Amino acid sequence: MYSIAVAGKGGTGKTTIAGLIVRYLKDFKKGSLLAIDADPNTNFGEVLGMLPKENIGAIIDEVSKNLDKIPAGMTKDRYIEYRVQSAIEEREGLDLLAMGRPEGPGCYCYANNILRNITGKISGDYGFVVIDNEAGLEHLSRRTTRRADCLFIISDATPVGLKSAKRIYELIKELNISIKKFVFVINRAKSEKIDLDILAGIKVDNLKFVPDDEEILRLSLAGRPLSELNKNSPALKAVSEIMQDIVPAVKIIV
């Protein structure tokens, strides 16, 4: 199993890049694929054209309100895990699991624990796992992602976006989260000068650029998935080139 996580400041196109990564892996049939929407705003499914019937947050709330319906001999945690595994949306070549937004107070840590446990148990059944993390920094302190073969840190060309990307990198190092490879992506990059001095002091092995793409905006405004994106899309081509450098050349089929 090869795991790819995507992080970044809100509004930088984090979920779009995650969707383009999934599109590349699916189009080129690199292996069985699980997409995980670890962002409580649950936009990943819309980008992928998949709307899961249930999510972890909703399942936790429902089970907590109906404890009498837990089957005899099964603990609450085990029943929730069973329900979550049953909630995975399955399509040809792609499965999707969404965390969702719990309603109860203090539920985020529990939801994250459930997500980590389920991911640990089922990830071995897939060739690739792509995790779209929550925007910002808080999810890192909760360790939604504890390890990944590759982490994409997404920024736009603004100083605010670049500073946020740098903070994400520094926090990951501070928390000793196990990341084998970092990829910094400046999304919607145009011809104007980008102040890369902001990233000074961190080790940038892979700095990549994804151009602005009007078709992605058009699809987004129409509520259409990235699967409908033309194969000649500049952004899709850029992400495909990045992935050819990052993902092992050998197919991983599970």
N, C-alpha and C positions, 0 to 999 in steps of 0.2 A: 504494500500500500504506500502510495506517495501522497503526502498531505500538503495542501497549499492553503494558506490563510491570507486574508486581505483585510487591511486596516487603514484608517485614515480619518481625517477631519470630515465632518458632515458637509455636503455640498461639493466635494472634490470629484465626485464620480466614482466613489469606492465600489458601490454595488454594480454600476455599469461595467467597470473593469472585471469584477468577479464574474459577471454574466458573460463577458467576452472570453474569459478563460474557460468557462464551461463550454461555450460555443465551440472553441478550438478543440478541446478534448473530445467532445461529442462528434464533431464533423470528421475528425481524423481517426476516430475509433481507437483511441489510445488504450482504452480499457474500461471496465465497468466503473460507474461514476456516481458518487453521492455528493449532492450539494446540501450544505447546512446553512440555514438562515439563522445565525446567532444574534441578529439585530432584532430587538423587541419591536421595531417598527415594521418588520416583516415585508420588506419590499423586494427581496430576492426572488420570491416566487413569481411576482408580477413580471419582473425582467425576463424570467425564464419561461413565462407562459404557463405556469403551474400554480394552482391555488389549493394547497393542502386542506383537507376537510377539517383537520384538528391541528392544534399546536400544543407545545409542552405547557405553556402558561394556562391555556384553557382547560387542559386535562387536569392539571394540579388543582385548579379552582373547583372543577366539577367533582373530583374525587373527595376533596376536603369537605365539600358540602353534603356529600352522600356516602359517609363512611359505612353505613349499614348495607351498602350494595357491594362492598368488597367481598369477593368469594371467600368462603371458609377455608382456613389454612393458608391464606395468602396475606402477607403484610401489606401495609399501605404503600411502602416504597416499591415493593415488588410488583404490585398491581399497577402503579403509575408507570413503571418501566415497561410492563406488558402493553399498556394502552399506548404508550409513546411509540413502541416498535410497530404496533398495528397502525399508527397514524402516518407512517412514512408513505408519501405519495410516489407511486411508481409509474414511470413511463418507459418506453423502449429506449434503452441506453442511458437512462438518467433517473435517479431517485432523489427525492427532496424531503428534508426534515426541517421543521421550523420551530424556533423557541417560543415566539409570541410574547405577549405582555401579561404577566400575572397581575391579578387585581388586588390580592391580599397584601397587607403590610409585610415587608421583609422577605418577600417571596423570591426576589431576584437571585439571591445566593443559592436557594434550594433549586430553582429552575436551572441555574448554571451547573450545579452538582449533577442533576438528572441528565442534562445534556452531555456533560463530560463522561458520565458512566455509560450512557447508551452509545456514545461515539466510540469509546474504548472497546465496547463489546462487539459492535457491528462493523467497524471500519475495516477489519481484516477481510471482510467479504467483498471489498471493492478494490479496484486497481488505483483509483484516485478519489480523494476527498477534498472538496473545495469549500472553505468556510468563509462566509461573509460576516465579519465581526461587526459589533456595534460601533457606531461612529464615536470618535473621541478617545479618551484615555481610561475611563472608569472600568471598562470591561477587562483591561489588562490587569488592574489591581485585583479584580475578582478571578483572574486567571481562567477566563473562558477558554482561551487557547494556552495550553501548557507546553506544547511542543509543535513544531511543524518542520517539514523538510524545506519549505520555502515560504517566506513571508513577503508579500507585496505591501509596501507602504505607499499609499496614494496621496499625492498633493496636486494642487493646481499651480499656476505660475506666480501666485501672489505671495508676498512675504509672510502673510498670516498662515497660508497653507504650508509653506516650507518650514516655518518655525514649528508648527504642529507636528509635521512629519519627523523633525529632529527630536522633539520631545517623546514621540512614540518610540523611536529607536533607543533613546537614552533610558526610558522606563523599562523597556524589555531587557536591556543589559542589567539594569539595577535589580530587577526581579529574578534574574537568572532563568528566564524563559528560554527553553532549548530551541533555537532556530539554526538550521544548518546553512541556509542561504538567505540573504536579504536582497530584495529588488526594490529600488526606489523608482516610482513612476510619476512623472509630471504629466498630468492629464490635461487635455484641451490646450496643449502647447501651441503657441503661435510664434510668429517670427520675432516678436519683440524680445529684448534682452531679459534673461531670467537671472536674478541675483543668487547664484549658486554659492556665493560666499557664506550665505546663511547656514549651509550644511557643513561648514568648516568644523573640523574637530571630530567628525565621525567617519567611520570607514565605509565608503560608498563603493562597493565592488561592482554593482550593476545599477547604473543610472540610465533610465530609459525615458523616452518621450512618446506620448500618444497624441496625435493631432486632433484638433477640433473636428467634429463630424456632424454635419447638418442632418444627415439621415437618422442618426441616433436621437437627436432632438425631436425630429418629426415623429418617430415611432413612440417616443416617450409621451408627447403631447396627445397622441392618438390612443395611448394605453396599449400599445402593441409590443410583443416580446422581441428580444434580440434574435430569436431564431428566424425572423423575417428580414433581418439586415442583409443587404446585398453583399455577396462574397467579395466584391471589390471595394467595400467600405474602407476608407483610410484607417479608421480606428481598429477595425478587425484585422487588417493586414499588419498593423503595428504590433498588436497584442500577439498575433500568430508568430511573428518574427521573434518576439521576446520569448514565447513559450518554446520555440524550437531550440533556443539556447539553454533554457532552464530545465525542461523536462527530459528525462533520460530518453535516448534515441530508441531504445527497445520498447516495444509495446508491453504494457502490463495488463494482462487479461486475467480476471478472476471470475 
